[in-house]
């Protein structure tokens, strides 16, 4: 069995295997990062609340505890006919009877001129942390105001903007969002709270606009405007790795793996997928760590069932989930269905949930 990627679903699967190992199965995890970052605590780290070590999970150590071989390499594709996982390092292909894919996507930058050269993607996390370290260093050495632009006004963009603003009071921040409203996947009450907070903290919000070109010191919008920029952070919708479709897997128009409710790839019952990489047929789920975490239990059950020749069970996501968006002031926005609120209690709750999640791996 080959586990591709160290996403939230796979790290929880490994933890379960530490307690209840799969016997007579040779397991290998392949990841291009030795440490997985827990995204729930990332804005808290940006704002200075958490140390970097607090949000990192050591995949190599976790694999050792679960009796799983760890290979630090990048996957470049799969040979579906020969059931092989192909590695970028030039290493020999890995033979597989079962494969589970839990790779994170990266913000889609392909169609924006200069974005890959000059913008800092929010994922993978190490790229974001490098870009943020450069931003802090520039702020210390600058005599003027830094111009920082965030492309994307979803929960990730809003939370990062507020976290960054809490550290850099003298920088000028601008969020550029293609939709009419921020937090498009949340209710109008949460949208109103977020908009007011950004206004209070002097974060400029430009809606119904897209960045179409990124240059060394400016960006160009689709309406022709040019905005000065020292750093551009890219927090738009994620795009999956291109090799998923290039390998011949059935994918959606956006490039995500089409899977059945059992998390098995369409037409390839020996391949499973979870988290951001998967798109479950007849279910439209947001790309959120909340759902990735809750896929771990059904994934483990179905992998065991597949190995044992038993019937598999469908993953049934909850209809609504509670979202907690930190606002970098000791408070958080809670958003659930059509309800939202903003208070210190919800930051306390978020902190408790996040720390409890990470304690599982200490």
BELQUI-V434209 format. One record per backbone hydrogen bond with DSSP energy under -1.0 kcal/mol. CO is the residue of the C=O (numbers start at 1). NH is the residue of the N-H. Records with the same first field share a line. If there is no record, write none. Layout:
CO: NH  NH
//
This chain:
1: 28
2: 100
3: 30
4: 102
7: 11
8: 12
9: 13
10: 14
11: 15
12: 16
13: 17
14: 18
16: 20
27: 69
28: 3
29: 71
30: 5
31: 73
34: 59
36: 57
38: 41
39: 42
41: 45
42: 46
43: 47
44: 49  50
45: 48
51: 54
52: 55
53: 56
55: 38
57: 36  59
58: 62
59: 63
60: 64
61: 65
62: 66
63: 68
64: 67
69: 29
71: 31  73
74: 88
77: 86
79: 84
83: 96
84: 79
85: 94
86: 76  77
94: 85
98: 2
99: 272
100: 4
101: 274
102: 7
106: 239
109: 112
112: 115
113: 214
114: 118
115: 119
120: 234
124: 128
125: 129
126: 130
127: 131
128: 132
129: 133
130: 134
131: 135
132: 136
133: 137
134: 138
135: 139
136: 140
137: 141
146: 172
147: 230  231
148: 174
149: 233
150: 176
151: 235
153: 183
154: 158
155: 159
156: 160
157: 161
158: 162
159: 163
160: 164
161: 165
162: 166
164: 168
172: 148
173: 204
174: 150
175: 206
176: 152
177: 209
179: 208
183: 186
187: 191
188: 192
189: 193
190: 194
191: 195
192: 196
193: 197
194: 198
195: 199
196: 200
197: 201
198: 203
199: 202
204: 175
206: 177
210: 222
212: 113
213: 220
217: 229
218: 215
219: 227
220: 212  213
221: 224
225: 221
227: 219
231: 149
232: 120
233: 151
234: 122
237: 108
239: 106
241: 244
242: 246
243: 247
244: 249
245: 248
250: 258
252: 255
256: 252
257: 279
258: 266
259: 281
260: 263
261: 315
263: 273
264: 260
265: 268
268: 271
270: 99
271: 265
272: 101
275: 278
277: 257
279: 259
280: 283
286: 288
288: 292
289: 293
290: 294
293: 296
295: 299
296: 300
297: 301
298: 302
299: 303
300: 304
301: 305
302: 306
303: 307
304: 308
305: 310
323: 335
325: 333
331: 327
332: 343
333: 325
334: 341
335: 323
336: 339
339: 336
341: 334
343: 332
344: 348
345: 349
346: 350
347: 351
348: 352
349: 353
350: 354
351: 355
352: 356
353: 357
354: 358
355: 359
358: 361
359: 362
//
